[in-house]
Each structure stands twice: as C-alpha cells, then as structure tokens.
Amino acid sequence: MGFKGVDHIVVRVGDLEEAIANYSKILDIEPDRQHSDVLKADQAFYHFGDGTFLELITPTEDDSPLAGPLAKKGDGIHTVAFTVDDQKETAAKLEEKGVRVIGGTFVHPAEANGVMVQLSQSK
C-alpha cells in the first residue's frame, strides 16, 4: 500500500492559547496561526525541518466538525496523517479489506481506536 511515514498529527484542544503555551515551551518554537472557515476552527501549526508538522486545533463554532469530538472525548489526538505513495490506490486497498474510508482520504475513527487516520499523498 505504500505507507511512507507520518506526515502530521492533529491535536484537538479546548483552549488553544493554553495549548500553544504548553507546546511552545516543549518544542521551543512558535507556531503559525490560521483560521479555517471550512472547519470553523482556529489552528496553530508547528513545522519541523523534515517537512512534518503538529497542528493544534480548536472549534470556534458549535457546528464545527471538531466540536462533537471535543465535547465527547476532550483534548487529545484527533488525526494522524500518514504519507502514502498513492492516496487513491491506498484507499481502494483499505476498502477491499473492509476498512471504512471517508471521501477517499480518511479512515473512520471507529477503525483506528477513535483516531481519524488521514492518507496524505506523497509530495
């Protein structure tokens, strides 16, 4: 299937400022901040020299797709994205094995112990 390694990790948080303070102290770098209108969420990205990154994300509206998981599970790992050789082929092979794939990009959290798995195309 061509899994090559971890591309990025997304951590959902209830208090983005507190999480930024914690991770900035640990990592000794400052994040790039963004807002996603699509996700209705604020984000902080910690980029690393090897091209991987850590994303902290918090919903800004009650109907954000992050609001439900945050309310149900609290702070924690939301998504682990793996780099794959061919996203479409990997998704098809996973589906052949009976793995529930969402939109050809994500493995449903129920398939991976409550964590969403993302298939990230190699660059």
C-alpha positions as CSV (number, residue, x, y, z in Angstrom):
1,M,0.0,0.0,0.0
2,G,2.9,2.3,0.2
3,F,2.7,3.9,3.7
4,K,5.9,6.0,4.0
5,G,5.7,7.6,7.4
6,V,3.9,10.2,9.5
7,D,3.0,13.5,7.7
8,H,1.4,15.3,10.5
9,I,-0.6,14.9,13.7
10,V,-3.6,17.0,14.7
11,V,-4.4,17.5,18.4
12,R,-7.9,18.9,19.3
13,V,-7.9,21.3,22.2
14,G,-10.5,23.2,24.2
15,D,-8.2,26.1,25.0
16,L,-5.9,27.0,22.0
17,E,-3.9,29.6,23.9
18,E,-3.1,27.2,26.8
19,A,-2.1,24.5,24.3
20,I,0.1,26.9,22.4
21,A,1.8,27.9,25.6
22,N,2.4,24.3,26.5
23,Y,3.7,23.1,23.2
24,S,5.8,26.2,22.6
25,K,7.5,25.6,25.9
26,I,8.1,22.0,25.0
27,L,9.2,22.5,21.3
28,D,10.9,25.8,21.8
29,I,9.4,27.2,18.6
30,E,6.4,29.5,17.9
31,P,3.5,28.2,15.7
32,D,2.0,29.7,12.6
33,R,-1.7,30.6,13.3
34,Q,-4.6,30.3,10.9
35,H,-8.4,30.2,10.9
36,S,-10.3,27.7,8.8
37,D,-13.7,28.9,7.7
38,V,-14.5,25.3,6.4
39,L,-13.6,23.6,9.7
40,K,-14.9,26.6,11.8
41,A,-11.8,26.3,13.8
42,D,-8.6,28.1,14.9
43,Q,-5.3,26.3,14.2
44,A,-1.7,26.5,15.2
45,F,1.0,24.8,13.1
46,Y,4.4,23.8,14.4
47,H,6.5,23.0,11.3
48,F,9.6,20.8,11.5
49,G,12.7,20.6,9.3
50,D,11.8,17.3,7.8
51,G,8.5,18.6,6.4
52,T,6.3,17.1,9.1
53,F,4.1,19.2,11.4
54,L,2.0,19.3,14.5
55,E,-1.4,21.0,14.3
56,L,-3.3,22.2,17.3
57,I,-7.0,22.9,16.5
58,T,-10.0,24.2,18.4
59,P,-13.5,24.8,17.2
60,T,-14.8,28.4,17.0
61,E,-18.5,27.5,16.5
62,D,-20.8,24.8,17.9
63,D,-21.4,23.3,14.4
64,S,-17.7,22.8,13.7
65,P,-16.8,19.2,12.9
66,L,-14.4,19.4,15.8
67,A,-17.0,20.4,18.4
68,G,-18.6,16.9,18.8
69,P,-15.3,15.0,19.2
70,L,-14.0,17.7,21.6
71,A,-17.2,17.5,23.7
72,K,-17.3,13.7,23.7
73,K,-13.6,12.9,24.1
74,G,-11.9,16.1,25.3
75,D,-8.4,17.2,24.4
76,G,-6.4,14.6,22.5
77,I,-5.1,13.3,19.2
78,H,-7.7,13.8,16.6
79,T,-5.9,12.8,13.4
80,V,-2.7,11.0,12.4
81,A,-1.8,11.6,8.8
82,F,0.4,9.1,7.0
83,T,2.2,9.9,3.8
84,V,1.3,7.3,1.1
85,D,2.6,6.7,-2.4
86,D,-0.9,6.8,-4.0
87,Q,-3.8,8.1,-2.0
88,K,-6.5,6.7,-4.3
89,E,-4.9,3.2,-4.6
90,T,-4.3,3.0,-0.8
91,A,-7.9,4.0,0.0
92,A,-9.2,1.4,-2.5
93,K,-7.0,-1.4,-1.0
94,L,-8.2,-0.4,2.5
95,E,-11.8,-0.6,1.4
96,E,-11.1,-4.0,-0.1
97,K,-10.0,-5.2,3.3
98,G,-13.3,-3.9,4.8
99,V,-11.8,-0.7,6.3
100,R,-14.3,2.2,6.3
101,V,-12.8,5.1,4.3
102,I,-14.4,8.6,4.2
103,G,-14.1,10.6,1.0
104,G,-11.1,8.6,-0.2
105,T,-8.9,10.5,2.3
106,F,-9.7,9.5,5.9
107,V,-10.1,6.2,7.7
108,H,-13.1,6.4,10.0
109,P,-12.1,6.8,13.7
110,A,-14.0,3.7,14.6
111,E,-11.5,1.7,12.5
112,A,-8.5,3.1,14.4
113,N,-9.2,3.2,18.1
114,G,-11.0,6.6,18.0
115,V,-8.3,8.4,16.0
116,M,-9.0,9.6,12.4
117,V,-6.3,8.4,10.0
118,Q,-5.6,10.6,7.0
119,L,-4.0,9.4,3.8
120,S,-1.7,12.2,2.7
121,Q,-0.4,12.0,-0.9
122,S,3.4,12.0,-1.2
123,K,4.8,15.2,-2.4
